[in-house]
Amino acid sequence: MPKAARSQEDIELIREKILDAALAIISEHGFKFFSMRKLASSLSMSATTIYNYYSNKDELYLMILTRGFDMLYKDLFEIFNTRENPLERLRDMVSSYVSFGTKNANYYNIMFTSDAPKYRDYIGTDIEPVAYFEKETALQLVDIAAQVIQELAGTDHGISMNDARYLAIKLWSFLHGIIALSNSRVLREVDDNPEKIIERIIEDIIQLFISKEVLHE
């Protein structure tokens, strides 16, 4: 009697299980040392079985990135939709970004700090569409941050969307430094209360950023 086909729900559960295992391996060993054989061993299944769900290790890697960026974007989008005041939006989005980066270091390090392939590395390959979708998902973060910055500036100061995107990237670089210090555990070596330090730095950055970069006061 032929084996019953898996339901779509079962297929998605297996795909998620494979992604979780791949995330753990890449997070610990890096993309360079990630292989389908190593993944199969960690899951106690054959590499052939994994290929039924993902075409290769690059697709797995890109799907992990896409999932991470989508998780982060949903957090920011919820704040964007539930805060009416632009300053409150910016403050809460900044806090949420830092919280995501420190509480999901396995995702964050792969998304922003790992020396792994980027979209341009996949141009002209069979997997370019997957890489492009990942890039578009990631760029939503810059777009929503730029929109908040532009709204915060208001009509009196008039920041173009291009300038707002630049400021979003500039703010991003500051926040990335905080997260990197926290995730590397260096900050905890410097201060016994790193969480309090992070809160203080975030508030200082926001106040300085608004006064000097957005409102030009």
Secondary structure, DSSP 4 states (H G I P E B T S, - for coil): -PPPPPPHHHHHHHHHHHHHHHHHHHHHH-GGG--HHHHHHHHTS-HHHHHTT-SSHHHHHHHHHHHHHHHHHHHHHHHHHH--SHHHHHHHHHHHHHHHHHH-HHHHIIIII-----HHHHTTSTTHHHHHHHHHHHHHHHHHHHHHHHHHHHHHH---HHHHHHHHHHHHHHHHHHHHHHHTTHHHHH-S-HHHHHHHHHHHHHHHIIIIIIS--
